[in-house]
């Protein structure tokens, strides 16, 4: 339920901002929103690269009976991560700990993850390989998030992500950019995800009272990707910004795009 995610964002924001880690407020806002799409979808959540467990604490809220939060990191800070999960989640941690990347990913069941968060090695090969190993683990309705996308010091992450998405053999779409994260879904689920993101964004902003807008400055035939953007000085933008030629028109030609 969207309100539950908005309430979690609002109620945990002060605690979230007090915890050491790379995940910031804009990323928290978007992660909660995207996770709300997955509310009725069963599956595990996998995080590659955990650091202090700041984002893992968000994810643990949405692990239900029969599901597992699988955390993978070669330098796992077990005590710190556990403490931070408990600060950010009211649920008892249901965690599987793994500290060897390739072996454990290859041992995970295929097609059973509803969300995979990639923030491990930052070389081109690391990013490509993490995406390549993660895709078979994703269920048909699931979403992959790649961190440090368009980060100035990691251009290779952006390059690897675009090249992976652009390979027709992978049959995926990059549907959203927000806060240096790329959000990817399987092509067959693209219309459902995009429709949800567009239709529920105004309500989510109203519930959280956060200064962001949903942007699509060209048609979906031109590009498949939307973005969530801080309002900043653009005080005349309310909820949505559309086409460059007339930004009051938010395109709706995403229907039946494969």
Protein Blocks (a to p, Z undefined) as FASTA:
>chain_A
ZZlmmmmmmmmmmmmmmpgcjbdfklmmmmmmmmmmmmmpgcddddehjknommmmmmmm
mccehiacddddfbbcfklmmmmmmmmpcbdcdddddfbfklmmmmpcghiafbdcddbd
fbfklmmmmmmmmmmmpcfkbccddehihiaklmmlmmmmmmmmmpmklopacfbdeehi
acdddfklmmmmmmmmmmmmmmmmmmnopacddddfbdfklpmcdcdddfklmlmbghia
cdfklmkbccfklgopZZ
